[in-house]
Amino acid sequence: MSVFVAGCSSGLDRWREDALNARYGVVLHSGKDGVEIRMSDATLFDTDDATIRLTSAPMLDRAAALLKRSSRPILVEGHTDNEGTRAYNDSLSAARAEAVADALVARGVPAARIRTKGMAYLQPIASNDTPEGRALNRRVDILVKAETTETLVGPRKPTLSWLP
């Protein structure tokens, strides 16, 4: 009897990769357009500022490591809550997306793969009616177009098939 282990060709240990993502505050979501990497605005920036905090370097290092495993196009989106004017939030979200893109390029992600977009408060993921919801809406999302989580962090778990 032989044991065949499928899905291990990437060399990535999904359990270890998920633990690193959790440690550094990086969350991955699969979607129909690719993989979304979400990073908390509270970790990256001070309130009303687009200058990246020095303490966010490990989070950005982790995101860059993931992105360098792919050759697909990247869209960096800055998001805000709904406090302040639309013009202010457009400007802040665009500046934050640019700052993250610049930080990724500085970490070896090719600039030619990256586009940025300020989303202001147009795509909330939580209610803007509570402080907790507004905090969740203040974020930077990185979309790796037409990519899979398996490429970035490895297969969910090896599949064992028993062959006679």
N, C-alpha and C positions, 0 to 999 in steps of 0.2 A: 504494500500500500504506500502511496506517495502523498505528500501534503504539498499543495501549491498555494503560495501566498501572492495574491494579486494586489496591485495598487501601491507597491512600495518603490517603484522605479524613481520617484522624485528625490529620494534620500532625505526628505523632510519628515521629522517626527511631529505629527499633528498635535499630540498632547503637549509637547514641549513648546511648539509654536503658539498654541492657544494660551499657555501659561505666560509666555513672554508678552503676548498682546495684552493680557489682563494686567500684568505687572506695570506696563507702561501706558495703560489707558487707551489702547487702540482697539476699536471694535470693528469687526468685519461683518458685512451683510452681502449675501448673494442676491442679485436682482436680474431682471430680464436683460438689462443693458450691460451687465458686468458685475464687478465686485466694488462695493462701496466701503471705504475705510473712513470711519468717523472718529474725530478727535474733539475733545471738550474744549470749548473756547475759554472756560475758566482756568484751565491748565496752561493754555497757550498765551493768553493776553491779559493784561490788566483791563479793568472797566474803561470803556471809551478810548481804547488805545489799540494801535495796529503794530506795535513793536513787540516782537516775540520775547517772552520771558526767558532768561538764561536757564531757569529751572526746567523748561520744557524740552531741553536738548535730548534727553533720553527718549521721549515720545517721538520726536522728529527723526531721531536715529533709527528707531524701530520702523516707522512708516517708510523711510527711505530704503531700509533693508528689504522690506516686502516689495516695494515698487521696483527695485532693481532685479527682481526675479522674473519680471515680465518685460515684454517689448511693446506692449499695447499702449494706445493713447491714454493720457491722463487728463482729467478735468478736476481742478481744485475749486471748490465752491465755498465761499464765505457766507454764513447765515447769521442773522441777528434776531433779537426779539422785536416786538412792535413798539417799544418805547422810543420816542423821538420822531423826527420827521422822516418821510420816505427818502428825501434827498440825503439826509444825514446817514441813514442806514444803508443806502446804496453805496455811498462813499466808504463807510467803515467796512462793510462786508467785502467790497472790492479790494481795499487796502490790505485786509487780513488775508484774503486769498492770495494776493501777490506776495505777501510776506512769507507765507507757508511755501509757496512755489519757489521763491528764492532760497529758502532754507533747504528744500529738497535738492535743488540744483547744487548747492554748496556741499551736499552730502553725496553727490555722484549720480543723481538721477538726471538723465539727459534733458536739457531745456527744450529741445525740439519735440519732445513727447508731451509737454505740459501746456495746457491752456488754463486760464483762470476766469472766474465769473463771480461777481457779487450778487447774491440772491436777496439781500436785505431780509425782510420778514415774510417773503412770499411763499415759503415752503416750511411752515412750522411742523415739528414732529410732536408737539405737545401744546396744550392750551396756553395762551399768553395771558390768561386771567389770574394766574398764580405766580409767585416768585419761583417756585420749583419748575413750572412749565416754561417760564421765560428763560431760566438757566439752561434747560435742555435745548431750547431753540437756538441759543448762542453756541455755535459750533462751526467746525470746518469739516466738510466732507470731501473725500478724494474718490472720484469714480475712475476705476481702471476699466476702460471700455472693452467689451467682448472678452473678458477674462474670467477665469474660474478661481474659486477659493483653493482648489487643489493645487494650482500652479503656485499660489502665494504661500500657502501654509501646509501643503501636503494633503493626502487623502484623509477622509474622516477617520477611518480605521481600516486596517488590512482585512480583506475578505478571505476567509479560509475555505477552500474547496477540497473536498476529499476525492481523490481520483483512485480508482482501483489499480 
